Amino acid sequence: MGRNGKKLWDSVLFGFGISVGFGLLCGFACCVVCSGASYFIFNGMMFTGIFSYICLMVSGYCGGWLCGKYRRKFGLIEGAVCGGIMYGIILAISLQMGEFTSPVKLAVLGISGAFGGISGVNTIRPKGLM
């Protein structure tokens, strides 16, 4: 991979796959933190709805940010697509459990992914990475 050679992040499948995985991992970590705060600090389930949307926003933002940071183009669109893919995964899991997830989550993931993609494109890409 020379100076003008094809980079690993130029692959659509790899770029979105790693970004979605990173976003879901960050969302899971946020869920652990919010669950701990709900259990140890608030001693109840009163903020569960707010915490779930916070976790969705963190997940979408982190996935979109990584996608924008390394793919370096179309941050708004690719971040929103990254959030849409995350929603598709969440929808598939919820349908397997016999539930249907709200389309509001698609909007939350898409918008936060778009913001993450925009901020990722506007950061400096580390040199020498893939």
SULSUL-V263698 format. One record per residue. N is the residue number from 1. PHI is phi in radians with two decimals (none if undefined). PSI is psi in whole degrees, 0 to 359 (none if undefined). D_LAST is the distance of its C-alpha to the last C-alpha in whole Angstrom. Layout:
n = [N;N]
phi = [PHI;PHI]
psi = [PSI;PSI]
d_last = [D_LAST;D_LAST]
This chain:
n = [1;2;3;4;5;6;7;8;9;10;11;12;13;14;15;16;17;18;19;20;21;22;23;24;25;26;27;28;29;30;31;32;33;34;35;36;37;38;39;40;41;42;43;44;45;46;47;48;49;50;51;52;53;54;55;56;57;58;59;60;61;62;63;64;65;66;67;68;69;70;71;72;73;74;75;76;77;78;79;80;81;82;83;84;85;86;87;88;89;90;91;92;93;94;95;96;97;98;99;100;101;102;103;104;105;106;107;108;109;110;111;112;113;114;115;116;117;118;119;120;121;122;123;124;125;126;127;128;129;130]
phi = [none;-1.38;-1.06;-1.85;-1.28;-1.31;-1.54;-1.13;-1.32;-1.27;-1.24;-1.13;-1.11;-1.17;-1.06;-1.30;-1.10;-1.16;-1.14;-1.16;-1.07;-1.13;-1.11;-1.17;-1.15;-1.15;-1.12;-1.14;-1.10;-1.14;-1.10;-1.12;-1.14;-1.17;-1.15;-1.12;-1.14;-1.14;-1.39;-1.52;-1.67;-1.63;0.90;-3.08;-1.94;-1.27;-1.90;-1.10;-1.11;-1.14;-1.12;-1.17;-1.27;-1.11;-1.12;-1.13;-1.14;-1.12;-1.08;-1.13;-1.13;-1.13;-1.12;-1.15;-1.11;-1.15;-1.10;-1.20;-1.16;-1.75;-1.50;1.10;-2.70;0.87;-1.03;-1.11;-1.25;-1.22;-1.15;-1.17;-1.14;-1.06;-1.12;-1.13;-1.15;-1.08;-1.09;-1.06;-1.17;-1.12;-1.11;-1.10;-1.17;-1.20;-1.19;-1.15;-1.53;1.55;-2.02;-2.24;-1.46;-1.25;-1.18;-1.10;-1.14;-1.11;-1.12;-1.11;-1.16;-1.16;-1.19;-1.20;-1.13;-1.14;-1.10;-1.14;-1.13;-1.11;-1.24;-1.22;-1.15;-1.53;-1.76;-1.46;-1.40;-1.11;-1.38;1.44;-1.76;0.47]
psi = [94;196;318;12;169;130;159;326;351;341;127;316;314;314;312;325;312;320;317;318;318;318;317;325;318;322;321;318;321;322;321;316;315;324;319;319;320;321;312;328;312;346;39;184;25;336;22;317;317;316;325;321;329;317;321;319;318;318;312;318;313;318;315;323;313;320;316;325;320;334;335;23;151;51;319;311;313;328;319;322;321;316;323;322;320;319;320;321;316;320;317;319;318;326;328;332;357;15;171;126;152;142;346;327;328;317;317;313;321;315;315;326;322;317;320;321;320;315;330;321;327;11;167;130;131;138;145;5;124;none]
d_last = [9;11;12;13;11;10;6;6;7;10;11;14;15;11;11;15;15;13;14;17;17;16;19;22;21;21;25;26;26;27;30;31;31;33;35;36;37;39;41;41;42;44;45;45;43;44;41;39;39;37;35;33;33;31;29;28;27;25;23;23;22;19;18;18;17;13;13;14;12;9;11;13;16;19;19;22;22;19;20;23;22;20;23;25;23;24;27;27;26;29;31;31;31;34;36;36;38;40;39;38;36;37;35;35;32;30;31;30;27;26;28;26;22;23;24;20;19;21;20;16;16;18;16;14;11;10;9;6;4;0]
